[in-house]
Amino acid sequence: MLLMGNGRCSNCRDAAPEFDRALSFGEYDAGLRGLIQLLKYERVTPVATPLGAMLAHAITELIASRDATPVVIPVPLHKRRRRSRGFNQSELIAHAAVRHLPLRLEVLSGALLRQRDTISQVGLSREERIENVRDAFRVAQPSRINGRDIVLVDDVMTTGTTLSECARVLKQAGAERVWAATVARAFDSASQLTADPGEEEAIEVGEPISF
């Protein structure tokens, strides 16, 4: 059992992110971390199927009772990194996730592009992460974004700076609302979840974590 809070993390208290809400399936730890690393670094692509099933739980809760059908947009890789890896893990997980949803959502893989090859976010401070991804993305298909609700998908969320920058660009292109859904949430010293008084609750492993 994981003990989490329902409050905002310290990063979101200091500067509100551009996405409207973020939800993760579980914590980036133990088995879940191993599965994600198998996909990203060992290129075991069948792992995308169970990861997609997990992501589908987060997406289902995000879009519950919504009055419009959103589209799903994976966080893109730069073409150089995608060519080196052979695939975009977020795109594979997104396609696997929609197959587990009762409502079939469209995945717009080419609508958002990473126009600048950023360095890895691992080990960077929050301020360095923000600067690293600034103006790194652009919308390639504005007509498919304008007026739509978006579910932005990635494998792991740490400080949320990449997802926030993507959401900012999407909203500038006319997106109505942007929600972020990830398989895992990574907690470090810079991004510990801080609960508001009286808001702590026990969250079972496998139950989505809201931020």
N, C-alpha and C positions, 0 to 999 in steps of 0.2 A: 504494500500500500504506500502511496506517495502522499505526503502532507504538503499541500500547496495553498496559496492564498488566492482570493478572487480580485485583489487590488491590482493597480497598475504597477509595472516595474519602475524602478527609479528613473530609467531613461525616458519612459513615456510621461512621467510626472514632470521632468525637466523640459522636454520638448515633445509636443504631441506628434505622433507619426502621421503620415499622409493617408495611410489606409484607415478605413472606418472601424475595422475589428480584425483581430488575428486569432486563429485557433490552431492548436497543434494536437496531434493524436497522443503523444507521450513525450517523456523526457529523453534527451539524447544520451543514453546510458546503456551499458551492458549489451543485451541482445539487439536492441533497436539500433544502437550505434554500429554494431557488427554487420547488420544487414545493409545499412546505408553504405558502409565502407566497402562491402563486397561488390555492390553495384558500381560505385564511383571509381574505385581504385583497382579492383580485381576484374572489372568488366563482366561480372556474372549477371547478365541482363535479365534472366528469369526471375531474379529477386524483385524486379519492379512489380511483379504481380501481387505478392503479399503486401508490399509497401503501398501499392495503390489501394488495396482493400482497407488498409489503415487510414490512408488519407481520405477515403470516401466517408468515413465516420465524421471527420472534421468538417468536410464540405457539407454533409447532410445537416449538421447542426447550424452551420453558418447560414444556409439558405432556407432554413425552416421558416415558414410563415411569410416568406417574401412575396411581394406582389408582382414581381417580374422575374423572368427566367434569365439568369446570368450566363455569361460565357466564361470559359476557363482559359487562362493565359499562363503558361509556364514561364518562370524567370529564364531568360535566354542566356546562352553562353556566347562568348565571342567566337566568330567563325574559326579562328586559329585554335582555340581550345577545344571546340567541338570536333574539329578535324583530327586533333591529336587523340581525343578520347574515343571518337567514333560515334558518339551520341550525346544528347543532352539528358541527363538523368531526370531532371524535373519534368521534361516532356514525356519520357517513358512512364513515369509515375502518374502523371496527369491522365494519360490515355488509359492506363490500367484502372485508375480511380473511377472514371466516368462509366466504365463497364459494370461497376458495382453499385451505381446509383439508380434508384427507381425512376428518376427523371433524367433522360439522356441529355446531357449538356454538350455543347459544341466546344471543342478545343481549338483555339486559334494560335497555332504554333508560330506563324510568321508575322503576327500583328505587332509584336514588340521585339525590337532588335537591340543587341548590345553593340554599340558603335565604337566603343573604346575598350581595348583589352586591359582590364584592371589587374592589379596584383592580387594575390590571395588575401582575404580578409583576416585569416588566422593570425593571431598575435597582435593585431592592430587595436589601438584604443578606439573608443566610439568616435571621437573627433577625427581620427585618421581614417576610419571606415567611411564616414560621411564624405570627406574630401576625396577618398579613393573612388567612390561611385558617382560623384557629382557629374552630371551631364554624360554619363556613360551609356544611357539608353535613349532610344527614340522610337516613336510609333511609326510603323511603316504603312499601316492600313487604317488611317483615321476614320474612314467611313464605316468600318466594322466596329469601331470603338464608341463613336459619338452616341450619347444618350443611353448607353448600355451599362448594366451592372456587371462587374468583373469579379471573378474569383481568381486571385493571383496565387500561383502554386510554386512552392519550392520544397526541397528536401528537408533542410534544417534552417531554423531561425535562431540567431544568437541575439544581437542587439536590435535587429529589425531594420538596419539602415539600408540594405539592398532592397528589401521589400518596400520600404517607405519611398525610396527614390523612384522605383518603378511605378508606384501608385501616384506619385506626383506627376510624372510624365503622362500617365494614362489619363489623369483628370484634366491636365492641360489640353489633351486631345479631345476632351468632351465626355469622358466616362462619367457616369452618374455617381455610382458608389463603387468602392474597391475594397474587397475583403481579402485577407491573406490566410491561406491554408497551408500548413506544413506537416510533414510526417512527424518531425521531432522539434523540440525546443531545447537549445543548449543553454545552460546556466553557467555563468562564470562570475568572478568577483565584480565585474562591471555591470552585470545585468541580472542580479538576484531579484526574484519576485518579492515585493513587499506588500503584505496584506493590510488593508484598512482594519481598524478595530472591529472585532465581531464578525469579520468576513472569512475567517479561516474555515476550511472544510476539508474532509478527507476525499481524495480523488483516487479511485481504483485505477490500477494499471490498465491502459486501453481505453479509459474514458478521456475524451478530448479536454485539453487544458486551454482555458480562455485567457486572453491578454487584452 
